[in-house]
Amino acid sequence: MADIEIFIGDTAEIVTPVFDNNLDDFRDLSGLADVQYAIAEDLDDNNATLSFSLEDAAIEIVDVSDIDSVEFDDLEPETDVISVFLEPTDTESLPAVTLQHELQIEDSDGNITTVFQGDVETSVTLNEPRQS
């Protein structure tokens, strides 16, 4: 089973809090130097289908209180989360196969941490993708 499902041509938002190194508390993300998010057919593929960094508008660091999701209702409102917002123009060119995605962060000291890797199941919809 895939970690997430994206419908081709739809808007999608991928949101994750980040634990500290001891996995006992959520990390303060205010001092990150960079965030890298990518979707590719294979994790060994150097040609990502989609990729974004912190300088792109698609990636934001926000308080969990800014995210309307039942999954995060039990987190403290000031918990920082990373949000990757995919527009229909981003998802409309994804192939209808299982893809891989990965999110990495770089702190101000240059330490790089892979926050997650996983499967993305992409599906076509009955309705044609359209721009709003």
C-alpha positions as CSV (number, residue, x, y, z in Angstrom):
1,M,0.0,0.0,0.0
2,A,1.3,3.5,-0.9
3,D,2.2,6.1,1.7
4,I,0.1,8.7,-0.1
5,E,-2.2,8.8,-3.2
6,I,-2.2,11.7,-5.6
7,F,-4.8,12.0,-8.3
8,I,-3.3,13.2,-11.5
9,G,-4.3,16.8,-12.2
10,D,-5.5,17.5,-8.7
11,T,-4.1,19.8,-6.0
12,A,-2.3,17.8,-3.3
13,E,-0.7,18.8,0.0
14,I,1.9,16.7,1.8
15,V,2.4,17.7,5.4
16,T,4.7,16.3,8.1
17,P,6.0,17.3,11.5
18,V,9.7,16.5,12.1
19,F,10.9,14.8,15.2
20,D,14.2,15.7,16.9
21,N,17.2,13.3,16.9
22,N,16.0,11.6,20.0
23,L,12.5,11.0,18.5
24,D,11.0,12.2,21.7
25,D,9.9,15.7,20.7
26,F,9.1,17.7,17.6
27,R,11.9,19.7,16.1
28,D,11.9,23.5,15.9
29,L,12.1,24.1,12.1
30,S,12.6,27.9,12.2
31,G,16.4,27.7,11.5
32,L,16.4,25.4,8.5
33,A,18.8,26.3,5.7
34,D,17.0,24.2,3.1
35,V,14.2,21.7,2.5
36,Q,14.3,19.3,-0.5
37,Y,11.3,17.4,-1.7
38,A,11.3,15.2,-4.8
39,I,9.1,12.7,-6.6
40,A,10.8,10.2,-9.0
41,E,10.1,6.9,-10.6
42,D,12.9,5.4,-8.5
43,L,15.0,6.7,-5.6
44,D,18.2,5.9,-7.5
45,D,16.9,8.2,-10.4
46,N,18.8,11.5,-10.6
47,N,16.1,12.9,-12.8
48,A,13.2,13.6,-10.4
49,T,9.8,14.0,-12.0
50,L,9.1,16.9,-9.5
51,S,11.5,18.6,-7.1
52,F,11.2,21.6,-4.8
53,S,13.4,23.4,-2.3
54,L,12.7,25.8,0.5
55,E,13.1,28.8,-1.9
56,D,10.1,27.5,-3.9
57,A,6.6,28.7,-3.0
58,A,5.4,25.0,-2.9
59,I,7.3,24.4,0.4
60,E,6.4,26.2,3.6
61,I,7.2,25.8,7.3
62,V,4.0,26.5,9.3
63,D,2.5,25.9,12.7
64,V,0.3,22.8,12.8
65,S,-2.6,25.1,13.8
66,D,-2.5,26.4,10.2
67,I,-3.2,22.8,8.8
68,D,-6.8,21.6,8.9
69,S,-6.4,17.9,9.4
70,V,-7.6,15.4,11.9
71,E,-4.2,13.7,11.7
72,F,-2.6,16.6,13.5
73,D,-5.3,17.4,16.1
74,D,-3.4,15.8,18.9
75,L,-0.2,18.0,18.3
76,E,0.6,21.2,20.2
77,P,-0.6,24.2,18.2
78,E,2.9,25.7,18.0
79,T,4.4,22.5,16.5
80,D,6.2,23.3,13.2
81,V,5.4,21.2,10.2
82,I,6.7,21.2,6.6
83,S,4.0,21.6,4.0
84,V,4.5,20.7,0.3
85,F,1.7,22.1,-1.8
86,L,1.4,20.7,-5.3
87,E,-0.7,22.5,-7.9
88,P,-2.6,20.8,-10.6
89,T,0.1,21.9,-13.0
90,D,2.6,19.9,-10.9
91,T,0.5,16.7,-10.7
92,E,-1.0,16.6,-14.3
93,S,2.2,15.3,-15.8
94,L,2.8,12.5,-13.3
95,P,2.6,9.0,-14.8
96,A,-0.1,6.6,-13.5
97,V,2.4,4.3,-11.7
98,T,3.7,3.9,-8.2
99,L,6.4,6.6,-7.7
100,Q,8.9,7.3,-4.9
101,H,9.1,10.5,-2.9
102,E,11.6,11.9,-0.3
103,L,11.9,14.9,1.9
104,Q,15.3,16.1,3.3
105,I,16.1,19.0,5.5
106,E,19.4,20.8,6.0
107,D,20.0,22.7,9.3
108,S,22.0,25.9,9.6
109,D,25.1,23.8,10.5
110,G,24.9,21.9,7.2
111,N,23.6,18.7,8.7
112,I,21.3,16.8,6.3
113,T,18.4,14.6,7.6
114,T,16.1,12.5,5.4
115,V,12.7,13.0,7.1
116,F,10.9,10.4,5.0
117,Q,11.0,8.2,1.9
118,G,8.0,6.3,0.5
119,D,5.6,5.3,-2.2
120,V,3.3,7.7,-4.1
121,E,0.4,6.0,-5.8
122,T,-0.8,8.1,-8.7
123,S,-4.3,7.6,-10.2
124,V,-6.2,9.0,-13.1
125,T,-9.6,10.5,-12.5
126,L,-12.8,10.2,-14.5
127,N,-12.9,14.0,-15.1
128,E,-10.2,15.7,-17.1
129,P,-7.7,17.8,-15.1
130,R,-8.6,21.4,-15.2
131,Q,-7.2,24.7,-13.9
132,S,-9.2,26.8,-11.5
